[in-house]
Amino acid sequence: MYDEDNRGQFHFSPRSGWMNDPNGLLHYRGTYHFYFQHAPDSLVWDTMHWGHATSPDLVHWQQQANALEPATHPGDLWSGGGVVDGRNTSGLKDGDHDPILVFSGTQGVRMFYSLDGGMTFSAYDEGRIIAQPSGQESRDPKVVWHEPSQTWAMVVWSNDNGNGADFFVSPDLRTWERTSRYVTDWFFECPDFTPMPLDGEVVWVLRDARGSYVVGDFDGREFRTDWTEPRTITANPGGAAGHYYAAQSFDNMPDGRVVTMAWQGLNHGKVWTGNASFPVQQRLVATPDGPRVFSEPVDELASLRQSTTTRGPELLETQLEPLAGTTYELEATFDLSEASTGSFTFRLRSTREVTYDIGAGLLDGVPVPPAADGSLTIRLLVDRGQLAVFAADGAYYACYNIDFTADDSIELTTTVPLPLKSLTLHQLASIW
């Protein structure tokens, strides 16, 4: 069933049924846990469960039994976050494993805990509400450790006086105090809240389901930012069930990386609907326009590389000798230092074009200037139903579901002679 023509071969999708938002992403003792919104017996959104998949490397995923089920876990099992309580602040530890706690619920937050490494969960205190957000509607709790205050923080979307985020604080993950609210029209659903280094200091990135984000300070009780408008993680932001939605970062990463995965809702087959985006590692970079989140594929992608083709350096006159592939990674670096007009285009499987306008400095219509030396690198991840585009060391990131044809052609054309410094094509193996 994993070999349907349009099922991604290195993007996770459920064996069967519907999936949407990533939930409770975390790392524990060498295993990455990816929980997700799941309707196992439906091809459309239905009664929510928490599906579960595990991986040793963020790339090869194995689906496990559902982690949360409505028959045994109370409340609406909608989106939420998860943490590893390695300090046992909750006092729930009983045995060798650290407690793993996940949070869910609408119009009130409920907690579920695991004492077997994240495989099975029990409802805390019979599923009572442990945190009550403001407003008539609320959902999608995300929990993170705040190192300076040695406490836990929770952010929850709610509609009190418009869209916004309620902030809570807790010493033990069981008792929560609501401390502040950040109100802004753009902020809707599925918050992610992440500390990230910038110029030797730690700042906080608050983002919503569409990938809109602002950068600010968090003192353990209140989030503040001087940004008046958000930026977006991807160059193609959209809504639910689109190309990229509800990205969440992993908790308890062993190497300190910020790694996120999102829901892509436009890929489906005979027995399944939806897939996860390929995981990206993110960093905050100081730019002339202010701090920006840069995104690149996780380094573990290299484990999928099979045969490799290289080209360059050479002068690209009009068209590169055709290449072929259906699931692959392609990276090309161009020298634009002497070029002032024209464009070059990748045409992928006779279905999708990716174009850079040299004179305007636009990649598919988005400003992406070359590096100081005039070079520009573009990196493509192409799967059976997915396309990710990266450029300029991760300053540009776009994430798509694409209904590719069966054609395996890869074409690179230019309207002006252009130095191609290098091109590398890696055919990628299936994770299944």
Secondary structure, 3 states (H helix, E strand, C coil): CCCCCCCCCCCCCCCCEEEEEEEEEEEECCEEEEEEEEECCCCCCCCCEEEEEEECCCCCCEECCCCECCCCCCCCCCCCCEEECCCCCCCCCCCCCCCEEEEECCCCEEEEEECCCCCCCEEHHHHCCCECCCCCCEEEEEEEEECCCCEEEEEEEECCCCCEEEEEEECCCCCCEEEEEEECCCCCCCCEEEEEEECCEEEEEEECCCCEEEEEEECCCCEECCCCCCEECCCCCCCCCCCCEEEEECECCCCCCEEEEEEEEEEECCCEEEEECCCEEEEEEEECCEEEEEEEECHHHHHHEEEEEEECCEEECCECCCEECCCEEEEEEEECCCCCCCEEEEEECCCEEEEEECCCCEECCEECCCCCCCEEEEEEEECCCEEEEEEHHHCEEEEEECCCCCCCEEEEEECCCEEEEEEEEEEECCCC
